[in-house]
Structure formats: C-alpha cells, structure tokens
Amino acid sequence: MRKRFVTVLLACSLAGGLFAQQPWFKDKDLTLTGAYYYPEHWDESQWERDFKQMHDLGFEFTHFAEFAWAQLEPEEGKYDFAWLDKAVALAAKYDLKVIMCTSTATPPVWLSRKYPEILIKNENGTVLDHGARQHASFASPVYRELAYKMIEKLAQHYGNDSRIIGWQLDNEPAVQFDYNPKAELAFRDFLREKYHHDIQALNDAWGTAFWSEVYSSFDEITLPKTAQMFMNHHQILDYRRFAASQTNDFLNEQCLLIKKQAKNQWVTTNYIPNYEEGHIGGSPALDFQSYTRYMVYGDNEGIGRRGYRVGNPLRIAFANDFFRPIQGTYGVMELQPGQVNWGSINPQPLPGAVRLWMWSVFAGGGDFICTYRYRQPLYGTEQYHYGIVGTDGTTVTPGGREYEQFMKEIRQLRGQVAAREVKPADYLARRTAILFNHENSWSIERQKQNRTWNTLGHIEKYYRTLKSFGAPVDFINESKEFSSYPVIIAPAYQLADKALVDRWTDYVKKGGNLVLTCRTAQKDRHGRLPEAPFGSMINELTGNEMEFYDLLLPEEPGKLRMDGKEYTWNTWGEILKPGKDSQVWATYTQEFYEGKPAVTTRKLGKGTVTYVGVDSTDGLLEKDILKKLYAQLNIPVMDLPYGVTLEYRNGMGIVLNYTDKPYKFVLPSGTKVLIGEPVIPTAGVLVFSIAD
C-alpha cells in the first residue's frame, strides 16, 4: 500500500503540485504550539513563574513585543531592550523559543504628537488618534522612516539570537482606506507608474469620457469618494489596488530590514482572513503566511442550537486551504482559548471546541498554533478576553486544559510520524483548485446588479461541496501552475483577458477539467466591457453563446431542472445558446425563457469544460453538478454531512465533527485508531493511521 502512496506523490511532485520542504518546521514535530505573552503588562517578579507554568503545560514557544513600541523606544532615538532581554532569557530557561514582533501597530504617543501627519484620515474626515491601535498611515513617509529605524535596531539586537525562532510583522495588518494627504500624493505616484505617465492611458482605462470625467494631469486626481453614489468604479478599482499595495510594501520593507540581520529566523505576519481585501500573500519577502482565527463571538453560524458555541464548520478549513498554497507553509498566530471580549455576544465555547479548533488547524497542514493569549488582562480594552490562565495568573481555564490535552496528544503521535505528504491515492485523486482573485469581488461589488449577490457566498457553495467530497482543496491565484490539478473551478471570475482564457484553454486541451460559473470573463482587467456580446471572451472555450442574463426578486425565486430534480435561483442567471458539441445539463423551467439552458458541459481536447450560468439559492445545484462531473471523470468522492470534514497529513487521517450530533465514521480497511473513537461526538476528533 505504501508504494502506491509514493507513486502518487512522485507524480504530483513532477507535475509541480507539491511544495518543496521548507526549512523552518520539521515533520518529526508535527506541529508546534505557543502562547502570546506581554511582559510589559505584568510585574517582573511574576515572569519566571508564568514561563515555568507555560512550559509545564506543554507550550514550546511564546510571543513578545507585539504592542510594545513605547517600551522599546520611550523617546525618539532612545531604545531600551533590557527588559525584553530579561524576558527572552527567562523564556529560554524554560525551553520556550520566542517569536519577536515589530510593534508597528501601536506607535508611541510621542510619535503621534510630534508628527500628527502620520495619523490616518477616514473618508468622512475623521482623523484617528492615539489611544487605540493601527492609527498610523502606511502611506506616511515619516511613519515609515521612524518604524524602519526602530525595526532595524530591534533586528540588530535579536537577529543573531538563537532563542528567537521567527518574527511577526505588525499585527493583523489590513488594507487602509486612508485619506491622509500623503496617501493622495502616493496614489497619484502609483497611477503615474501604472500608466507610464500617460494621462490618456488612464482616461481610457477609467472610461472618463463618460459623464465628463476627463483628466488632463495626474495632479488633478484625488482619492475616490466611495460613499458618493455612482463614483467611477474603474477609479475605485485602481484605488483598491493602490491601498493593498501600500500594506504589502510596508510589510515587505520590514521583512527585508529584518533579513539583513536575521540568521536562521523566519518572518511572517498574522493576517485576518479578509480574503477580499487583496493584500494576503502580496509581500514576497515573507517566508510564509499566518492568520488569526476566532470561532465563537455571537455570529451563530454553527449547526444546531449550540452551534454558536462551536462555530462555523468551515471557517478554519477555508483559511487553511487559502493560506497554505501561497508558499506551502502556514501557521495560526492567534487562536482563542475561550471567550473573547469584542463579539456581539461572547459565549463560552462548547467543552471540546477549543481542542477541535486546534485539530482543525493541524488537519489542514498547519506548522504551528499560537493562542491569544496566555494571561487574561486586568486592564485595557480586552479585559474580558480569556487566556490560558485566568485573572489570578495561575488558575488554568477550561480552554487552557484543552490546549494542554492537544499538546499531549501531539507529543504522543510524534513517535510514529510519516512524511508530510503521505496521503491515500483516492484522496489525492480528488485534489481540486479554486482559482481566486480578489479583484473580481472588487469589480462586482460596485455593480452587483442584484442586492442579494454575494461573491464569497457564491464561491463557498462550491467549496462546501468539495469538503463534503473529502477533497483536498487549494485556493490558487493566476501565478500558480494549473496542470497539477485534475479539476479547477473559477467561480464568478469577472475580470479576464486573452492570456488567461488561453491558459484555461490549454489546461483543458491537455486533460484538465475546468468549471466556470456565471459572470466569468465579462470584463477586462480595467473593469470595462469589451466591444462584443456578453461573455464572448470565453465562447470558443465553453462552446456557448450567452443570449442574455436575468435577475429575480428574492421573494419570487425562479426554478430550473437537472436530471429530474428542481432547484431555485434568483441572484444571477444566464440564458445560454449551446454549441453543437455541448451537453445541456440544466434548463430553466419558468419565466419567458422556459426550457433554455443554464448549465452545459463539453469535451475539448483531452479535458472538459463545464459552464454553470446560474447561482442557486442554496448551493444544492452546485453540489449536484460537481457530483455529476466527478462521477463522469471517475474521481472517487465521499458524501460527508455538512459539519464533518476529513483531511490527511503525515500518514494520518483526521476527522472533525462540528455537527450537533455524534457521527459514525467508517474507518478505511487496515487503519488503526490513534486518537478518539469511530463514533465521534459533537466537537470530537478522530485520528487514525493510514494502512501500510
């Protein structure tokens, strides 16, 4: 059996489908676990006690200086690392490695007062101020200069320190929609470079002939007022590109400064998984990407009456599958150990849920998990945010005990580790990519055409189905090689060009199976419609022509039929005219186009292209389309209920139960249970070994 795994892995590797082994984390460790600690928040006499208990619970690293710029540089140009040196030494005494942070999310008050031009200005004119965090503009040259000076000193001090394993840049860096005067000047410079100092090229791209918007100079351009109705959406598209580039450039420059000094230390940052902001993965100097994930904060996206205590079943899985493919490595820098303080409602997690989340991170291939935070704070904005220990500094919380249990289980498994990519052949056979570009969401958002349209929700209908198949999924961008994936889905891929369509066509002709969905390739990269019929950019690929599209009221959804089964829709439906070699899979059953095709498929070369011209109400159509396609392709799939997921890594299968009832998993022949039982309770985990 093991030879079969190796053969499959070799084939995938030769096809470019697997990432090279990175140097930072080792298979033998499976995953590493750590906890945030803020020495500056606690009496120095307590530090050693805390690090000893952290070690005794099983933690392997800690995390310093995330918000400590005021302590690191109490006056401009005056640095103090003595307190941090002591904390690093005490952590090392108890075998705790350290992740060092750059503190740029919290500029000290002297900086905000002496240089008020660094403060972010919102579109409504409000200027942010000292007293919170992330109030400094990435577009401010003064802020960048002072931040870089501090980071350089920090890196010189710790870059060759073997006790420091890596660096986190900033904190949860987001895209700033900043209206600071320096941001406006930087936007103009961005446009000059993008359009090669040719104002007519910009006018063409933005369609400024419409409504007398023509510019004669880049100096006439201001930041777009997004709140203004009908503001030029081509301009907003470029503004969003600019805003993302500011965040990416700031992080990249920090990373390069650290790498001038750092020896054998990795550099990452901890993104919030706001996938549509467009900056995640955009700083190439980073060694890998990390994310933060909070699961229980009153959103009630879970399953059943107590689902709000367990969380959305795919929230961690989606993040894993989005972050891992960027560079092949990822970690979770913040994972809650209990209640948070900032949600609309902040309930206790269901017993077992914290451990379930940790196993969920591990299942997707995570190399480390860090909890926020070790001690519950006694003052400040996050007083009600649980820690591994409570307000007395020593009593372990219920979530802390679940971290302890998880770490014991990982240590138990370290003695029987296989290589990371030892996975069953049938699991790898259903490996699927979802092609994602945040700019499609940006473009659609300004012209949704139907208030009920949700781009990410549309994508999630396909993703949810793939996870029910037990499929390994990668979210990829256009820089990735397509050929290593048996199936690629490109949902609502509105912005396209000939080069991309040619790549899709080549992928299909060489044996790939492509699924395109409604709204795809309707516009060029500037967001303009081509001087041609709707959707004609992909007609030769899909074999279809689009007659027109329709949008329905959510109160009066339409219907369509496939294989005798009826489905509903309202957000977007394209009425297709299929080619002679196309098979019609689904047709509309109502409206004045009753009987017209909504879904088609065709063979092209050695592969297939399936076009889904409609967005269903509940995702059931999308699920049945993928079932039908995978069956025709002889790709074996599972039928897991929503809330149950299966992943493989290191020669182990991991089954996770987010549902509100026990789930009985049928173990593959020859496997052995390592953790848990085949009947998996709510918030339970089953780990089993792959058969030899």
N, C-alpha and C positions, 0 to 999 in steps of 0.2 A: 504493500500500500504506500509506503513512504517513497518508493521510486516514482510512483505516479505523481505525488505531490511535486517532487523535484523536477520532473519533466515539464509539468505545467508552469512552474515558476521560471524555469530556464527560458521557455518560450515567451513568457510575458516580459522577462528581462531583456531578451534580444529585441523585442518589439518596442522597447522604451517605456513599458508600462510600469516598471517599478523604480523606486528611487534608490540611489546608492546609499549604502550605510553611512550615516553621519557620525562624526567623531565624538559627539558630546554625551550620548547616552548609550548604554550597553544592554544587549539582550539579557544578559545574566541578571540584571537588576529588575527587569520587567517594567517597573515604574518607580519613581522617587516621590516622596511625599514631604511637604514642608508647611510652614505656617508663618504668616505675617507677624512681625513684632516691631514695636515702636519704642526703642529705649528711651527716647526723649519724653515719652508720656509717663514714665514710671520712675520712682525713686531708685537711684543707682544701687542701693542696698538690696533691691529685690531682683536684680537682673540675673544673678547666678542661680538663685532659687528657680526662677522661671525657665532658664535654659536647661537646668537639670531635669525638671519635670517634663519639658518638651522632649528631651532625649528619652526619658524613661517611658513616655507614651509611645515612642517609636518613630518620631519625626527625624528626618535626615538632613533637612536644611531649613533655614529661616531667611527672612527678607527684611532688609533695613533701608532707611533713609528715603522712603518714598515721598514724604512731605516735609522734609527737614532742611530746606534751603536756609531758613532763618537761623538754624543752629549751625549749619555748615559754613555760612558766610554772614555772621551777625552784623557786620558793617561792610560796605563796598570795598572789596580788595583784601579784606581781613578774614582769613579762613581758620576754622577750628575743627580738627579731626580727632582730637584727643579722646573725646567722649565716645566717638564711634570706634576708635581703635580698641578701647576697653571692651566694648560690646562684641566686636569681632573676636577678640581674644577669648572672652568667656564662652561664646558660642562654640569656638573651636575646642575648648576644653571639654565640651560635652559632645564632641563629634558631629557638630552641626555645621555644614557648609553654609555659605551666605550668598544670597542674591543681592547685589548692590543696585540702588536706584539713583536716578539723576535729579529727582526733586523738582523738576521744572514745572510741575502742575501747580506749585504753591510758591510764587515769588514772595520774598520778604517785604515787609511794609516799607522799608527804606527805599526799595526799588520802585514801588508804586507811587510813593510820594515825590521822590526826586525826579522820576521820569514818567509823569502821568500819560505821556503819549503812547506808552506801551499797552494801555488798557483797551480791551475790546469795546467796540461801539456797535450796538444792535441796530437793525434796520429802522426801528422806531425812534432812534436817537438816544436811548438809554446807554450810559457808559458804565460798564462794570467796575467794581471797586474791590479793594482789599477787604477780607473778612469771610471769603468763601474759598474757592479754588478755581483754577483754569480760567482766570480772568485776564491773562496776558495774550496779546496778539502774536500769532506765529509770523505775521507779515511785518512786525515791527523790527527794524534793523537794530535798534537799541536793546530790545529784549533779547534778541538772538545773540548779540555780542556779549551781553552780560551772562546769559545762560551758558554760552560756549566757554567763557573764561572759567566759570565755576566747574563745569563738567571736565574741562582739561585738568584742573587742579585735582579733582576727585580721581580721575583716571591715572594721573601721575602717581598718586598716593597708593592706589589699590590695584593698578593694572598688572602688577607682577606679584600679586599676593595669592598664593596657592589656596588660601582659605576662601577666596571668592570664586565661585564657580561660574557666575554669569552676571549679566546686567539687565535691568528693566529700564527702558526709557520712558520718561514722563509717567502719566497714569491715565489709563483709558483714553488715549488721545482720540479726539473726534475731529470731524471736519468743522472748521469755524466759518460761519457765515458772518464775517466781520466787516463792518462799515467804517472802520478806522480810516482816516485819510491815507495812511501808509498802505493799507490794503488796496485802496483805489489806485494809487500810483503803481503798486505791484501788479494789479490786474491789467493796467494798460501795457506794462512791460511784457507781461505774459502774452497779450494779444499781438504786440509788435513781433515777438519772436515766432508765435504760431503762424502768423500770416505774412512773415518775411517783410515786415514794414510796408506792406501793400494794403492801403486802406480800402481799395476797390475789391480786393480779395475778401476782406472781412465783410464789406457790404453785400457781396454775392452770397457768402456763406450764411449771413444773417437775414437775407431777404429784405434789406432795408428799403427797397423800392416800395414795399407795402407800407401804407399809412405815413409816407413822407418821413421815414426814419433815417435817411441817408446821412452818413458821416463823411466829413472832408478831412478829418485829422483824428489820430488816436487820442489826442488830448481832449477831444470833445466827449469821449466815452466816460460814463460814470458806472458805478455798480448798479445792477438792475434792481429795481424796487419790486421784489417778488410779490409783495402784498397788493400791488397795483393790478387791477383786472386787465387782462389782455397784454401784459408786458411781453415783449418779444421773447418767445420761448427758445429761439436759437441763441440769443444772448445769454439767457439763463443757463442753457446747456453748457456754454463755454465758461460761465461763471462757476458752475459746479465743478467743472474740470480744474479750473484755477484754484478753487478752495481746497479740493482734495490734494492738489499738488503742493500747496503750502504746508499742509500737515505732513505729507510724505517727505518733503525736502527737509523740514525741521528735524524729523526723526533720523533721516539718513545722515545728515551732518553730525548729529550727536553720536551716531554709531561710528562714523569714520574717526571722530576725535578719540573715542574710547579705544578703537582698534590700533591707533598709533602707539598706545601704551600697553594695551592688554595682552597678556601671554596666556594662551590656553583658557580663555574665558569666552563664553558665548554672549551674544547680545540679542535681545528680543524686546517686545513691548506687550502690554496687555490690552488688546482691543476689546471694546464692547462689540458683540456681533451684530452691528447695524449694517447688514450686508449691502444695503442700497446707498450708503454714504460714499463708497467708491475709493476709500483710501487703504483698505486692508490689503496687504501684500504689495503695496506700491513703493516701499522703501527697500531697494535691492541689497543694501549693505547689511541688513539684518540677517542673522544666521537662520532664524526660523520665526514663526509667528506663535503668539499665545493669545488666549482670550479669557475673559471673565464670564461667569455664568451663574445667574441666580434663578432659582427654580420655583420658589414659593414666596409670593408677595401680593396675593389677593387677586390675581388675574382669572382664576378658576378655569384654566384651560385643561385641567386634568380630566380623568374619566370617573364618573360616578359621583356620589355625594361627597366623598372625601378626596376627590381628585385634586382639589386646591391645595391639599397637604402634600401631594406627591409631585405635581407639576406636569407640564406638557410632555407627553411621552417622547417626542422627537426633538425637543429643544437642544439637548446635549448632542444627540446623534447628528443633527443638521450642522451644528457648529464643528463637530469633529470632521465631518465629510467636506466641509467648506475650507477649514484651515489646513488640514493635513496635506492636501495635494499641492499647496503653494510651494512648499520646499521639502515635503516628505517627513517633516518633524513638527510636532506641536506640543504644547503643554497648556494646562489651565492654571492661570495665575491667581484667580480668585474663585473660590467655590464656597458657598455659605455653609457654616456648621450648624445653623439653627435659624431662629427668627432674624429678620432684618428690620430696619427701622424706617425705611423710606417708601415702602409699598402703600398701596391704597388701603390694604388690610394686611396685617403682619402676623399670620397664624403660626403656631408650632408646626413643623413638618411631621408627617406621619412617622411613628417609630419605624426605622429601617430605611427611610427615604434618603437620608444623608449618605448612608453606605451605598444605596442603589445608585446615586449620582456619581459617586467615585468609581464604581464598577462601570458605569456608562462611559465615563471618560477613558478608562483603561481599555474598554472593549473596542473603541474606535481607533486605538493605536497611540494613545497619549503617553508621552515620555515622563511627564511629571504632573503632580497635582499639588497646588498650594492653597491652603484655606485662608480666607479672610474672616476672622483674624484669631490670634492666639488668646488675647485677653479682651474681655468686654470693656469698652471705655467707660470712665466715670464722669467725663465731661465732654462737651463738644456736640457736634451735630449728630453723632452716631451712638448716643448713649444706650439706646435700646437694641443695638446690633449684637447678637450673640457672639461669643467666642468659644474656643476650645475649653477655656475655663471661665468661670463666672466673675461677678463683681468683687469677690474676695480675693481673686488672683490665684486660687489654688483648687477650688472645687470643680471637678470636671463635669461639663454639661452633658446632656444625653447625646448631642451631636459629637461632642469630643470623644465619647465612648465608641461611637460608630466609626470615627476616624481610627481609633485605636484598634478596633476589630479588623477594619480593612487592611491596615498596615501589617497586622499579624498574619492575615490570610496571604498577602503578597509575599511575605518572608517565607511562609510555608511552601509556596509554589516555586520559589527561586531555585530550589534544588532539582527541579525537573523541567528546566526551560529548554524549548526548542528555538530555532531561529525565528525571527520576527515574521517572516513571510511563509512559514509552513502552514498552509491552509488547504482545505479539501478542493479537489478539482471541480466539483459541481458548484461550489461557492464561487470560485474564480471564473467559471464559465458564464455567470450572470453579472459579471462586473460591468457597470454602466456609468457613463459620464453624463452630467448635466452641464451644458455649456451656459455660462452665466456672464453677463456684462451689465454692471450697474447702470451704464448709460441708457440701456433700454428702459429701465424703470424711470430714470430722469425724464426721458423724452415722453413716455406715455403719461406720466403724472400730470404734465401741464395740459394735455389734451386727451383725457381719459375717455371722453365721449359717452361714458355711462358711469354714473356715480357709484355703482356697485362694483366696478372693475377694481381688482387688487392684483398687481403684478406678482408680488411674492406669494400671495394666496394661490394664484394660478400655477406657479412653479411647484408649490407644496403638494398640489394634487398628484402630480407625477412622482414626487419624492416619497410621499406617504405610501403609494403603491409599491414602489421599488423596495422600501423597507419591509413591507408585508411579504415580498418575494424572498426575503433573506438575502438580498443582493448587496454586495459592496458597492458603494456609490462614491464617486469623486465629483465635486464641483470644479470645473476647469474653466480657464479663460482661453482666448484665442492663441496665446503663446504656446500652449501645450500641443503635443503630438496627438492626433486623433486616432491613428491606426491601431493603438494598443487596446482600444475599447470595442467589444463586439457590438454594442449599442450606444449611440449618443442621442440625447434628447436636447433640443434647443427650443425652450418654451418662450413664446411671445418675443422673439428676437427681432425687435422692430428695426434697429439700425444695422445696415449691412452695406456691402459693396461687392463688386465683381470678384475681387480677390477672395473674399470669404465664401461666396457662392461656388467659386471654382474649387476651393478646398473641400467644401461639402460634397461636391460632385465627384471629385477624385476619391474621397473616402468611400463613398457608396460604390463607385465602379470597381474599386479594389476589394470589395467584400464587406464593407461596413453597413450597418443598419441605422438609418437616420430617421428620427422622429422630429418633425417640425410642427409648430402649432400656430394658431391664429395670431394675426398681427405681425407675423415674421416678414422681414425684408420689405416692409412698406416704405421705408425712408432711407436716405443716405446717411452718412456719418454726421452731417451737419443738421440732421432732422428735417431735410427737405424731401418732398415727394418728387420722384422722377417724372419727366415728361413722357408718361407711358401709363397704360391701365394699371389699376391697383394690383399689387403683388406680382407684377410681370417679371421682376428681377429673378424670381425662382420658378417661373413657368416651365422652363426646359428641365429643371431638376425634378419638380413634383409631377410634371405631366398635366397639370391643371391650368385652367384659367379661372379667375375669380369674376363672377358676374357682378356681384355687389356684396355688401355686408349689412347686417341688421343688428339693432339693439332693442331690447324689450324692457318693459317695466318689470321690476322685481315682483310686483303684486300679481302680474299676469305672465308667468314664465311660458316659454314655448316648449315644444316637445320634439324629440327625434327618436329614431328607432334603429337598433342594430341587432341582428340575429334574433329578432322577435321580442326583444326587450326594449322597454321605453325609458327615456331619460328626459330630464328637464334642463333648460338653459335660459339665460336672459342677458348676460353681460356683453357677449360678442358672438356673432355667428356669421360665417362667410358662406355664401351660396356659390358652389363650385361647379365648374364645367370640366369634367374629367376627360383626359386623353383616351385614345383607343386602347392603350395597354394598361390602363389603370383599373383597379378593382374598387368598387364602391362598397365601403363598409357600413356607413350610416347615412340615413337620409332624414330630412325634416318631415314631420307629419302634420304640421299646422301652418298657418299663415298663407299668404298668396303664392309661396314657393314650395308648397307641399310636394314631396317626392323628389326634391332636388338634393344632391349630395352635400354632406357635411364633412365626411371623413373618407379619404381614399388612400390606397397604397399601390405601389408598383415596383417591379423589379427593374434595376438599372445596372448593367454590367453584372458583377458578381454579388451585388448587395441589393438592399431595398430602401425605399424612401416612403414613409408614411406621413400623410398630412392631415392634421386634426384641426379643422377650420372653426371649431366651436369650443367655448369654455362652458363646461357643465355647471349646474348649480351646486352639486355635492361631491364631485370627483368620482362618482361611480362609473361614468362613461370612460373617463381616462383610465381607470383601473381595468375595465374590461377590454379596452383597446390594447393595453400593454399585455394583458393575459393572452389575447388572441395572437399578438405579434410574437411573443416569446414561444408560444406553442408552435407556431409555424416555423420558427427558427430552431426548434428542438433544443431550446435552452431550458433546463430544469428549474422550476421555481417552487417556492414554498407558498403556503397560504396562512401566514401568521395573522392573528387578530390584531386590530389596532391596539397599541399599548404593549405588545410583546415584540422585542427585537432580538435578532441573533447576529453575532459577529464572531470572527475568528482572528486569532493572533497567537504567535509563539506556540503553535501546536495545540491550542486550547480553543474550545467553543465557549462563548459567554452568552447566556440567555437572560434577559432582563424583563421583569414583569411590572409595568406601570398600570395595569388594569385594576379594576375594583373587585376582582375575584381570583381565586387560585387558578393557575394554568398548568396543565399536564403536558410536559414536553416529552416527545418520543425520542429517546436517545438513538443516534445512529449506531448501527451494528459495530460491536467491538470497542466501543468507547468506554471510558471509566469516569465516574463522578469524582470530582476533586473538591468542590465546594457546593454545599446546598443539597437539594433533593430534586428529583424529576417533577414532583408536584410543587410548583413554585408559588408561594403566597404573594399577595399584593406587596409591592416594594421588595420582593425577594429576588435572589440571584442564583443561577445555576452555572457552575463552571465544570466542564468536562474535558478530558484529554481526547485528542484525535487518535483513532486506531492506528497502530503500527502497520 
